[in-house]
Amino acid sequence: MKKLTLLLTLLVFAIGNAQILEPLTWSTSVNKISDKEYELVAEADIETNWHLYSQYVPKEGPIPTTFSFKSSSNYLKKGNTKEAIGEIINDPVFNMEIKFFETKALFKQRILIKEKMPFSVYATVEFMVCDDTRCLPPSEEGLIFNIK
């Protein structure tokens, strides 16, 4: 009985001290380019010792960062989502050369306005973050860009 009590105590302690890791937060902003063109900016703030992968990674590599924009009669996407320069390293987790971002990552998508304003653009970003020894499961987060 003492062994069972000890085991349950250790289990409760381990669960109570489990930490949910969220080493990345997203924010959005909008830049007006002209009366009909806007730039949607998604910024990832990344905690120290973690990194976010590029939209472009080799096969057999990590899950790339991917943006999906909800269709709307208010706008048209102009081109593909562009990303900041980032850093290319030989990744120890995947044992390959991969582009990733540390500290901050900027992604920009231009849109052409078709209808009256204001309105919101809804998007989803799928991403994966790793440190030098482990990766967290891929995550999805909803993003909202307010066009005024």
Backbone torsions as a table, in degrees:
resi	resn	phi	psi	omega
1	MET	NA	-37.4	178.9
2	LYS	-63.2	-38.7	180.0
3	LYS	-64.7	-41.2	179.0
4	LEU	-65.0	-41.7	178.3
5	THR	-64.0	-43.2	178.0
6	LEU	-62.7	-44.0	179.3
7	LEU	-62.1	-44.9	178.6
8	LEU	-64.6	-38.8	178.0
9	THR	-63.3	-45.3	178.3
10	LEU	-63.5	-40.1	179.2
11	LEU	-63.8	-45.4	178.1
12	VAL	-62.7	-41.3	178.9
13	PHE	-63.1	-43.7	-179.2
14	ALA	-64.7	-43.6	179.3
15	ILE	-66.8	-41.1	179.8
16	GLY	-63.8	-28.6	-179.4
17	ASN	-98.2	2.9	178.1
18	ALA	-62.3	138.4	-175.8
19	GLN	-113.8	130.3	175.0
20	ILE	-86.8	119.3	-178.5
21	LEU	-90.0	124.1	174.2
22	GLU	-136.1	76.7	-173.5
23	PRO	-81.2	11.3	-176.5
24	LEU	-144.0	137.3	173.5
25	THR	-127.9	144.8	-179.2
26	TRP	-107.0	144.4	170.6
27	SER	-137.7	158.5	-178.3
28	THR	-128.9	155.0	173.6
29	SER	-152.4	169.1	-178.4
30	VAL	-134.4	132.4	175.3
31	ASN	-111.5	130.6	176.4
32	LYS	-83.5	122.7	178.9
33	ILE	-93.4	-44.9	176.9
34	SER	-154.2	-173.9	179.7
35	ASP	-61.7	-28.9	-176.2
36	LYS	-113.1	-4.8	-176.5
37	GLU	-125.8	133.0	178.7
38	TYR	-130.5	156.4	177.1
39	GLU	-116.3	122.0	177.4
40	LEU	-91.0	128.1	-176.9
41	VAL	-118.6	122.2	173.5
42	ALA	-109.0	124.8	-179.2
43	GLU	-118.4	129.2	176.3
44	ALA	-103.7	123.9	171.9
45	ASP	-97.0	121.5	-170.9
46	ILE	-114.3	130.1	179.8
47	GLU	-66.4	155.7	178.3
48	THR	-55.4	140.4	178.7
49	ASN	76.0	2.8	176.2
50	TRP	-113.1	159.8	175.4
51	HIS	-145.4	153.6	179.5
52	LEU	-110.9	136.8	-177.7
53	TYR	-84.0	154.5	179.3
54	SER	-65.5	172.1	171.6
55	GLN	-74.4	-16.4	-174.0
56	TYR	-122.4	102.7	179.1
57	VAL	-127.8	153.6	179.6
58	PRO	-65.0	156.6	173.3
59	LYS	-58.4	151.3	-178.3
60	GLU	70.4	7.3	178.3
61	GLY	-95.1	-163.3	-179.9
62	PRO	-72.8	173.0	175.0
63	ILE	-68.4	125.3	178.7
64	PRO	-74.5	157.7	173.0
65	THR	-71.8	128.8	-175.8
66	THR	-133.6	132.2	178.0
67	PHE	-108.3	134.2	174.3
68	SER	-124.2	123.5	-179.2
69	PHE	-103.9	130.8	179.5
70	LYS	-69.0	131.7	179.2
71	SER	-63.1	147.3	179.9
72	SER	-156.2	150.9	176.3
73	SER	-78.1	-5.8	-177.6
74	ASN	-81.1	-21.7	-173.9
75	TYR	-153.1	165.2	170.8
76	LEU	-123.7	137.4	172.9
77	LYS	-70.0	141.5	177.9
78	LYS	-115.2	101.7	-179.0
79	GLY	76.9	-166.1	-179.7
80	ASN	-100.4	164.8	177.3
81	THR	-68.0	127.9	178.7
82	LYS	-97.6	152.1	179.9
83	GLU	-126.6	160.6	178.0
84	ALA	-65.4	172.8	-175.5
85	ILE	-62.4	-46.6	-180.0
86	GLY	70.5	-163.6	-176.9
87	GLU	-136.2	137.5	177.4
88	ILE	-106.7	124.0	-179.1
89	ILE	-135.6	169.1	170.5
90	ASN	-88.7	100.5	-172.3
91	ASP	-70.6	122.9	-178.3
92	PRO	-71.5	-24.6	-179.1
93	VAL	-74.1	-44.3	-177.0
94	PHE	-100.9	-6.1	178.3
95	ASN	54.4	49.7	177.8
96	MET	-157.3	164.2	177.8
97	GLU	-80.0	123.0	-174.3
98	ILE	-140.2	146.4	174.6
99	LYS	-91.7	132.2	176.9
100	PHE	-148.1	176.4	-177.7
101	PHE	-124.8	138.5	173.8
102	GLU	-117.5	148.9	177.0
103	THR	69.7	-60.0	179.7
104	LYS	-143.5	151.4	173.6
105	ALA	-141.5	134.1	177.9
106	LEU	-114.6	134.6	176.0
107	PHE	-128.2	134.9	-176.0
108	LYS	-129.2	135.1	177.7
109	GLN	-130.3	124.1	177.4
110	ARG	-88.4	145.4	176.4
111	ILE	-134.2	153.5	173.7
112	LEU	-108.5	129.8	-177.8
113	ILE	-78.8	131.5	178.8
114	LYS	-109.6	-30.8	-173.5
115	GLU	-120.2	-175.3	-179.7
116	LYS	-69.7	153.5	176.8
117	MET	-106.5	165.6	-0.7
118	PRO	-83.3	161.3	174.1
119	PHE	-160.6	172.6	178.9
120	SER	-119.0	145.3	173.6
121	VAL	-104.7	128.0	-179.5
122	TYR	-106.5	135.3	-179.7
123	ALA	-140.7	162.3	173.8
124	THR	-126.6	136.5	175.0
125	VAL	-117.0	129.7	173.4
126	GLU	-106.6	135.0	-174.2
127	PHE	-153.5	166.9	178.6
128	MET	-139.1	134.5	177.6
129	VAL	-119.5	145.9	179.8
130	CYS	-138.9	159.7	165.4
131	ASP	-112.7	-161.0	-175.8
132	ASP	-76.7	-7.4	-176.7
133	THR	-127.7	-16.7	-175.2
134	ARG	-153.3	163.1	176.1
135	CYS	-125.9	145.3	173.4
136	LEU	-87.2	155.6	178.0
137	PRO	-60.0	152.5	178.0
138	PRO	-56.1	145.4	-179.3
139	SER	-126.0	157.4	173.1
140	GLU	-124.8	143.7	177.0
141	GLU	-141.1	138.4	176.0
142	GLY	-81.0	139.8	178.4
143	LEU	-123.0	145.0	176.9
144	ILE	-127.8	128.8	177.5
145	PHE	-114.8	118.2	-178.1
146	ASN	-94.4	116.6	178.9
147	ILE	-94.7	121.1	-176.9
148	LYS	-117.9	NA	NA
